[in-house]
Amino acid sequence: MKFQLYSDIHIETRGYFSIPKLDSDLIILAGDIDVGLEGLIWAEELTRLHKKPVIYIAGNHEYYHHDYIALTQQMRDFAANYDYLIFMEKDEVIIDGVRFLGTTLWTNYFHELGEDQRDKNIFILDDALYDHRVIKYGNEIFSARKAYEEHIISIQWLKERLMTPFDGKTVVISHHGPSIKCNHIEFGMNLYSPGFVSNLDEFVILADVWCYGHTHSNLDIHVGKCRLVSNQAGYKNEKVPGIFQSGKVIVL
């Protein structure tokens, strides 16, 4: 199995983005492709251009100026119309004997440090992050507290799937970083880090490959047996640490 990995392309800032045709079996898009349904529409065009499946995970930017609940369902419904377009939010798919597990996986605000620190992080990031001003959640704002609740639902689902024996390789795809090792290399750990990464190495080591995005800082390392990897393009004219590689192919 060989796949291309991309995230944080932010077509909304570029207007256009091209992915090269490479010797791969599928393409993974790990979020922040474009706002609303636009990223999925572009991904569907990729399936026809490249003649291969595209797996799509929503990032936080997909939800900007949208309702979280409604858009998630709209993305699921849109992808269901196309055989080669696979939208994943707490979903599992097996392709050629490889198990893919996908979820946006909002962060846990470092809750392992205790409730007081977690709540402090939630309070800080609820005010600091644009997400919690422009994303709706039904009749509410998609608050940092609500993002934490979504994390709990996602990690419980992911834990159950990872603990279920599977005779083959397992690839996890999230948008948010699953390890503090994913933190932006130039910024170090800071007040905003709990909104970008979680400390989930105990789950990372259960996968064979874990693909992520969101941090705008690329990484390709091993945590135990798991290859932890991102390939984030960043905003137009942004120089992402770790160098974005349009021709990157990951081989299982």
C-alpha positions in Angstrom: 0.0 0.0 0.0 1.3 3.4 -1.0 -0.5 6.7 -0.4 0.0 10.4 -0.8 -0.6 12.6 2.2 -1.6 16.3 2.3 -3.2 18.7 4.8 -3.5 22.4 5.6 -3.5 23.3 1.9 -5.9 26.2 2.6 -7.2 26.6 -0.9 -9.3 29.5 0.4 -6.0 31.5 0.6 -4.5 30.1 -2.6 -7.3 29.9 -5.1 -5.8 26.9 -6.7 -3.7 23.9 -5.7 -2.3 21.0 -7.8 -1.4 17.5 -6.6 1.0 15.5 -8.8 0.1 12.2 -10.3 2.3 9.6 -8.5 2.7 5.9 -8.1 0.3 5.5 -5.2 -2.9 3.6 -4.4 -4.8 6.5 -2.8 -4.6 10.1 -1.5 -5.2 11.2 2.1 -6.4 14.7 2.9 -6.0 15.3 6.6 -8.1 18.5 7.0 -7.9 22.3 6.4 -8.3 21.8 2.7 -10.9 24.5 2.1 -13.9 26.0 3.9 -17.2 24.3 4.1 -17.9 21.7 1.3 -15.4 23.3 -1.1 -12.6 21.0 0.0 -14.7 17.9 -0.6 -15.8 19.2 -4.0 -12.1 19.6 -4.9 -11.3 16.2 -3.5 -14.0 14.6 -5.7 -12.4 16.2 -8.7 -9.1 14.6 -7.6 -10.7 11.1 -7.6 -11.6 11.6 -11.3 -8.3 13.2 -12.2 -6.1 10.7 -10.4 -8.5 7.7 -10.8 -7.9 6.6 -7.2 -9.7 6.9 -3.8 -9.4 10.0 -1.7 -9.8 9.8 2.0 -10.9 13.1 3.6 -10.8 14.2 7.2 -12.2 17.6 8.2 -10.0 20.1 9.9 -11.1 23.1 12.0 -11.1 25.5 9.0 -13.7 23.5 7.1 -16.2 24.5 9.8 -15.5 28.3 9.8 -18.8 30.2 9.4 -20.7 26.9 9.4 -22.6 24.8 11.9 -20.5 21.9 13.1 -23.3 19.4 13.4 -25.0 20.3 10.1 -21.8 20.5 8.0 -20.5 17.2 9.3 -23.7 15.6 8.0 -23.5 17.5 4.7 -19.9 16.3 4.1 -21.0 12.7 4.9 -24.0 13.0 2.5 -21.9 14.6 -0.2 -19.2 11.9 -0.1 -21.8 9.1 -0.1 -22.7 10.1 -3.7 -19.2 9.1 -5.0 -17.6 5.6 -4.8 -14.0 6.9 -4.6 -14.6 9.8 -2.2 -14.4 8.7 1.5 -15.3 11.2 4.2 -14.3 10.0 7.7 -15.5 11.2 11.1 -15.2 8.4 13.6 -15.3 6.0 10.7 -13.3 2.9 9.7 -12.7 1.7 6.2 -10.6 -1.2 5.0 -8.9 -0.9 1.6 -6.7 -3.6 0.2 -6.3 -5.2 3.6 -5.3 -1.9 5.3 -7.5 -0.5 8.1 -8.0 3.3 8.1 -9.5 5.0 11.1 -10.4 8.7 10.7 -11.5 11.5 12.9 -10.8 15.3 13.3 -9.9 14.5 16.9 -10.1 17.9 18.7 -7.6 18.2 21.5 -7.9 17.1 25.2 -6.4 20.4 26.5 -3.8 18.3 28.4 -6.4 16.9 30.8 -3.8 14.4 32.1 -2.4 17.4 34.0 -5.6 17.5 36.1 -9.0 19.2 35.9 -7.8 22.6 37.1 -5.1 22.8 34.4 -7.4 21.5 31.7 -10.1 24.0 32.6 -7.5 26.8 32.6 -6.4 25.7 29.1 -10.0 25.6 27.9 -10.6 29.1 29.3 -7.5 30.6 27.6 -8.2 29.0 24.3 -11.9 29.6 24.2 -10.9 33.3 24.1 -7.7 33.0 22.0 -8.7 30.7 19.1 -10.8 32.0 16.2 -12.5 28.6 16.0 -14.6 29.4 19.0 -16.0 32.6 17.6 -16.9 31.6 14.1 -18.1 28.0 14.3 -21.6 27.2 15.4 -22.9 24.1 17.2 -26.6 24.1 16.8 -27.9 27.1 18.7 -24.6 27.6 20.5 -21.1 28.7 19.7 -18.7 25.8 19.2 -16.8 26.6 22.4 -13.5 25.1 23.6 -15.5 23.1 26.1 -17.6 21.7 23.3 -14.4 20.8 21.4 -13.2 19.0 24.5 -16.4 17.0 24.6 -16.0 16.1 21.0 -12.5 14.9 21.8 -13.8 12.6 24.5 -16.3 11.0 22.1 -13.6 10.6 19.4 -10.9 9.2 21.6 -13.3 6.7 23.2 -14.3 5.5 19.7 -10.7 5.4 18.5 -9.5 3.5 21.6 -12.2 0.9 21.0 -11.2 0.5 17.4 -7.4 0.3 18.1 -8.0 -2.3 20.8 -9.9 -4.5 18.4 -7.6 -7.0 16.8 -7.0 -6.6 13.1 -5.0 -8.8 10.8 -3.2 -6.1 8.8 -1.8 -2.6 9.0 -3.7 0.2 10.7 -3.4 3.8 9.6 -5.0 6.5 11.8 -5.8 9.9 10.3 -6.6 12.9 12.5 -6.4 16.6 11.9 -5.1 17.7 15.3 -1.7 16.4 16.5 -1.9 13.3 18.7 1.4 13.8 20.4 3.3 16.7 22.0 6.0 15.8 19.6 3.8 17.3 16.9 4.0 20.8 18.5 5.2 23.6 16.2 9.0 23.3 16.2 9.7 27.0 16.2 7.2 28.0 18.9 7.8 25.4 21.6 5.2 24.5 24.2 3.2 27.6 25.0 -0.3 28.7 26.1 -1.7 27.8 22.7 -0.3 24.3 22.4 -3.2 22.6 24.1 -5.4 23.8 21.2 -3.1 22.1 18.6 -1.8 18.8 20.1 -2.7 16.2 22.7 -0.5 13.8 24.6 -1.8 10.5 23.2 1.3 8.5 22.7 -0.3 5.5 24.4 -2.7 5.3 21.5 -0.2 6.4 18.8 1.9 3.3 19.5 -1.1 1.1 18.7 -1.1 2.2 15.0 1.3 1.5 12.2 1.0 5.0 10.7 -0.6 8.1 12.2 -1.2 11.0 9.8 -2.1 14.4 11.1 -2.0 18.2 10.3 -3.1 21.4 11.9 0.2 22.5 13.4 1.8 24.0 10.2 5.0 22.2 11.3 5.9 19.0 9.5 7.2 15.8 11.1 8.1 12.3 10.1 9.3 10.2 13.0 8.6 7.0 14.8 6.9 6.7 18.2 7.4 3.0 19.1 6.5 1.1 15.9 4.2 3.9 14.6 5.3 6.3 11.9 3.9 9.7 13.0 3.8 11.9 9.9 2.4 15.1 8.5 2.7 16.9 5.1 1.2 20.3 5.6 1.4 23.0 2.9 0.3 25.9 5.0 -1.2 29.2 3.9 -0.3 30.9 0.7 3.3 32.3 1.0 3.8 30.6 4.4 7.1 28.7 5.0 6.2 25.6 7.0 9.0 24.1 9.1 9.9 20.6 8.0 9.3 21.4 4.3 6.1 20.4 2.5 6.7 17.8 -0.1 4.2 17.6 -2.9 5.7 14.4 -4.1 5.7 12.6 -0.7 4.6 9.0 -0.9 4.2 6.9 2.3 4.8 3.1 1.8 3.3 0.6 4.3 
